[in-house]
């Protein structure tokens, strides 16, 4: 069974009941990478639906294979650019949690405007999140962490649940093996 969802329209908001069989709380991972986080978290939370958003087709196919092997029925995948998806396709007030782990830090000062997490991203998050919804962020770049914390000033800081914080992404495992520190931030709408 294909878990990859292909929208009928890329200019109208998604109808979540067409994507998921069961109406359950929705969590979205933007930039799902190889799906290592999403698959583990979806297994641990069968009473939630999960949508993995990833731009690269090879990664989407890899996540699909993993989810099918795990027998997950609460996972769907969408190949699209994250900020466009968040702003234009995700229904308003539909998401209980957004996960953004290790987005490209664009470390050079002249490239920082390309970062995913910025003021416009925060506005899109506030429109997509259900009341009480949360955004969970991770990065290996201390400067990016500071930017994340500054742009989410209208949100309440949140301590991520220990079971969530214990699940590592593929990038995070690589950083840990090399001794690179990683940072976690979380905010409630």
N, C-alpha and C positions, 0 to 999 in steps of 0.2 A: 504494500500500500504506500502510495506517495504521501509524504508529509509536507511536501513543498506546496505552498499555496500560491496560486497565480491570480491576482485580482482581476476582476472584470474591467475595472477602471482604475487608473492611476491618478485620477483627479477627484474622486469621490471618497468619502470616509468608508472604511471597511465595515461590513456587517459581520460582527463577531459570531453570530449564530450560524452563519454559513461556513465559518472556519472550524468551529469547535462543536462537537456533538452535545457535550454537557455544558450547561451554563454554570461556570465556576469562576472564582476570582482569577483575574488575568495578571500574569507577570510577564514582562518583556525584557529580553536581553538585547541591547543594542551593540552590535559588533561582537557576535557570538564566537568568533574564532573557530576553534575545532570542536566546540560544544562541550568541552570537558566539564565546565561549571554547570551548564544548563542541564545536561543529562543527569548528573548526580542530584541536583536540586529538584528536578522534576520527579525522579524516583522517590525522593524523600517526602515529596508533597503531592501525592496523587489527587488531592482534592482542589488543586489549582490547575489552571491552564497556563501553558507557557508558549510564547511566541519568540523565536530566535530571528533576529534581523541581522543579515550579513550581506555585504556587497559582493563577495567573491563566490562564484558558482562552485568551485572546487571545495570550499569550506562548507557550503550548504549541503552538498552531496555527502560529505564526510559526516556531518551531524545527522543527516537522515539515516545513514547506515547504522550509526551508533544507536539512535532512538529506536529504529526497527529491531535491532538485535536485542535491545532491552525491553521490547514489547510495550513501549510507552504510547498510550493513546491520548495523552494530554499535551502533546508537543506538536507544534506546527512551525514551519520555516518560511521565511519570506526573503527573497533576494532583492534588496533595494538599499539605497543610501540612507543611513540612519536619521539624519536631521530632516530630510524630506519626509520620510515615513512619520516621524514624530509630529511634525508640523501639519501635514496635509492628509494623512491616511488614518491615523489612529483616532478612534472616536473620543470625543470629549468625556472626561471624568470616567474612563473605562478601566484604568489600570491601578492595581493595588501596589505594584512594585516595579520600578525600572532598575535594571542592572546595567552598569557601564563599567567594564573592567579593562583597564590598560588601553585606553584610547591613545592614538598617536600623540605624543607630547609636543611635537613641533618645537623642539628646544631652542632653536634660533629665534632671537627677538623679532626679527622681521617676518617670521612665519607664524607667530603666535595667533594671529587673526584666523588661522585655519583650524584652530583647536575646536573640537566638538563641543566641549563644555564651556559655554560663554553666556552672556546675558540673554541672548535670543533663545538658547537651549533651555535655560531656566524658565523662561516664559512659556515655551512649548511644554515643558514638564508640568507646570502648574495647570495648564489646560487639559492635559492627558490624564493626570492623576485623579483618582477618586478621593473624596474627603478622607484624610488620614493616611493617604498613600505615601510611599517612601521611595527615595532614590538612593541606591547603593553604588558607591564609586570606589575604584581602586586605581592606583598609579604607582609607578616607581620613580616619578619625577617630583621632587619636593616643591619646585616652583609651580608645577601644574596643580599640585595639591593646594597650595596657597591660593591660586586662582579659583579652584573649585570652591574652596571655603568662602572666598569673598563674593562670588556671584550668587551663592545660595543664601545670602543674608536675610531674605524674607522667609526662609524656611526655618524650622526648629532642628538643631543638631540632634542626632539620634545615635544610640549605641546599637550597632548591628547585632542580631541574635548570634550567640556563639556557634550554633550549628551552621548558620550561613557563613560566618567568618572562617569556619574551619575548612570549607570547600575551596580548593585551590584551582585556579585556571592553569592552562598549559604555560602561559607566559609567566605566571607567578612561580610555578615550580622551577622554571628555568632561571628566574632571578634568584630564587633561594639557593639553588645549586651553585650559583656564582657569588653568593654572599651579598647580593644587591638588596637593600632594604625596600620594602613595599609599604604603602600607606593606604588606609581605609578611611573613607568618610561616608557618612550617611545623613540624610535630611528627611524630615517629615513635612508634608504639605500642610 
